[in-house]
Amino acid sequence: MSQSLQIGVLIVLALLAANLPFFSQRVLLLGPRREPKLMAWRLLELVLLYFIVGGVGRALEHRAGQIAPQGWEFYAVTGTMFLTLAFPGFVYRYLVHRR
């Protein structure tokens, strides 16, 4: 798998993972159904999925070569990007009015 394809797959995975908490009432898609699921559960899922996607990215980087050391700036930027990717799911869940 080429490096540009790996980056594309990682971005698509991050987009799906960031929106996942907003499209399901179940905790982590497997747990009990919560009606309504509290925002705290959704934020906890977002943090957990951020670290899962980060682990996948780290594994892809390790497979491609040496892992570069990261400072706090990297985690601040990627966390903010992950929250930005979650915006469509947030809009769908909380801002789109349904009958």
Beta strands, then each sheet from edge to edge (+ up, - down):
end
